[in-house]
Each structure stands twice: as structure tokens, then as C-alpha cells.
């Protein structure tokens, strides 16, 4: 999981992708300087700023609740969920295990839009009560606009293109009908690609009609959906090709290691040109004790390479991903993908057998794309 951590709710780790901060300020700016002054004219600029800040925060909470609805329903159905990362267009829930069946995927996908509809209704209710009790337009305006936004969020997410929730619903339906998850993913991804191109065309139309900012947004969202649809499909092809494989089946080439008492000079001489990776396991006998990377060596001045031992600069074992040789490759895939820059160590009875890296997974994905879905 990337991004930085902001807290933990219901056992879910909540993180924010750096890209989200940009969106946060764009939303804040468009609320404060655009939306609220246009819809509710005649208020002081400090009031618009307050409306903007509270509107942006409540929008952020709405998106978070949408993702939490997916996650909570998933956990209730036995899917392990690690946490939620909020990024450019909303959030992403990190499931550690895959859905076992079409029914589970359908219900988990439906939970998000359902919660957004409920949140929209709640804000509409608050706006109605506020109007009756005369809370003032600063409060009712924010509430009614959030009702509108959550409604749009629910409807947009229901569009039938993977990776949107509607695409997942479509995928689950095709999966149920055909019994073939890869084929179902292909159909839903085609939906996503088509939807992506459609949104891009719509954006271009808006730009040509003079709505530059709105059009660019639309185009950007279309592009994002188009890209995610393609990679979502490749991910699925990759996953289905890994079915039945164990972690040890994924080890590429002979094992390259270094020793605790080797000097940095030894390490650089051995692997600078012959090495296949940017980081190497450090072993004591056959037991792994850490990982050392060229980046770590680079932080030590070359004059000290002769006198510095590998043990002095390596990352100790508690910061390293380790998997058992007979673990299902599908179960450890995310772990491997997430430890970028560091190998995942494959061990049997404490003995190091080999490593698998995130670049290995990237290569498998590329091949899945090149093979075009053929198994
Ligand atoms: Zn969703």
C-alpha cells in the first residue's frame, strides 16, 4: 500500500496517496471560488471559504465512507481487507485475498454506490431540515450540494466499465453466467475502455464548446478509466495464469547472495555488473539475515567501502518480506508487488531458496499483456 497513513478505523488502515492532495486543493478551490459563490450569491468571502473547507472535508468523508462500505461488506464475506488508500478519483480498498465467487463480488461492488445513495439521502434530509429551521444558506447550501455530489458519485460508479463498481457488477454477472472469470473480466474491461473513450470524447466536446476546465477534467477521468480498464484486465490474466503455482515456482535464475562479513567493496565487485538485481539477500550460512541494496552502499563514501561491512548498512530481516516456498503464489503476489526496490525472500524451513521481486511481477504482467489473454 502506497501513500501516507492518516489513521485506523474498524481495523482498516486509511492512507492518502500524494495525488489526492492535489485533488483536495483543486476541489477546495473550485468549491470556494466557483461552485458556492455561483449557487449561493451574496455571502461574504470568509463564509465561502468556510463552506469550501467544510464541503471539501465532507466530500472526503463521503468518498471514504463509500470505500469503507466496500471493505466492511468484503470483510463480512471473508475477504481479507488490509486498508483503504484515497487517490485521485476516490479510493481503492486493498483486498488481500480474492473474491471466491461471483455473488460475493456483486454484493461487495454494490455496497459502494448503495452507500453513496444513502449518504446523498442523508445530506438531502439535513438540507431539508436546515431550511425548515432556518439554519442559513451556508449550512443548507453545503448539505444540498453534497447530496448532489454523492448522487453523482453513485451514478458515475454504476457506469458499466471495469474498474468502476458498475464494471465489477457487470463482471460478476458475466462470471455467474459463463463461469469464466477471465472472460468476464475481458467483457467488463471492454466496457471500461469504451467508457474511457466516450468520456474523453465528451471532454473534447466540452473543450471545443468553451468549457475548458470541465472538459479537461472529463478527458482526464476518461483517460484514467481507459488505462485502468486495460491494466485491470492484464492483472486478471496474470492472476489466472498463476493459479496453482507456488512461491518457489516463481524464483528466476540462480540465487545471488552476499555475507554479513563481506565488505562493501566485495559486494560492489561481485554484483556491480554481474548482478541481476538492485538489492541482495544477506545470508549467514543458508539462513537469511537481511537485505542490502546498491542504494544503501551508495550512501557510504567509496573510500570507506573497504572498511565497512555489509552487516553495518543492510536492512535487517524484520523490514523484509519473507514467504514460505510452498505458499500459493496468488496469496503472496501483493506482498511481492508492494515491496518495490527490495526482494521478497522465499524460504523453506528457514533456509533461503531464492528471491522474487516486484520487477519480476511487472515482467509477468507485460507478458500477460503481450499474450493477449491467451493462457
Ligand atoms: Zn466503489
Boltz pocket constraint, residues with backbone or C-beta under 6 A from the ligand:
constraints:
  - pocket:
      binder: B
      contacts: [[A, 66], [A, 67], [A, 70], [A, 109], [A, 112], [A, 113], [A, 157], [A, 165]]
      max_distance: 6.0
